[in-house]
Amino acid sequence: MIQSVLSTLSHSIRLDFRSEVPLYLQIVEQVRALIDRQVLQPGQQLPTVRALATELRVNFNTVARAYRVLDEAGVISTQRGRGTFVSEIPPPAVSFQGELLRSLAERFVAQAQSLGASEAEIRQAVDEALRATKA
């Protein structure tokens, strides 16, 4: 049974390694879509982090982070010693926009700091970009 779920996920999840969207968020969105389309059913056990990571050919930390985000959103439930399951009562539609924005912001700040920008310069650049998009 778990092998068929692993097969379903590995054939259904398509990762774009060149995308600006982090891999873990691509996994989150696609797992959520599979649940919404009822490809994955409430109560169904998901593969282990390591098994899915191996199938998707990504670092297990990537899948672990995706599972953590889904668990925090109530989409899945991780039960220590038993496994990870699709939640019996799915939560209302959840947007992971905040998580994506945080990831983009972290990358921007890291790149700006590597250029030697100060916190004030980074804030100023963001403020200017926001003003420019309003115009």
DAHU-V276628 format. One record per helix or strand. SS is the DSSP state (alpha for helix, beta for strand). FROM is the first residue (numbers start at 1). TO is the last residue. If there is no record, write none. Layout:
<<SS;FROM;TO> <SS;FROM;TO>>
This chain:
<<alpha;2;12> <alpha;23;36> <beta;45;46> <alpha;49;56> <alpha;60;72> <beta;76;79> <beta;83;86> <alpha;97;114> <alpha;119;134>>
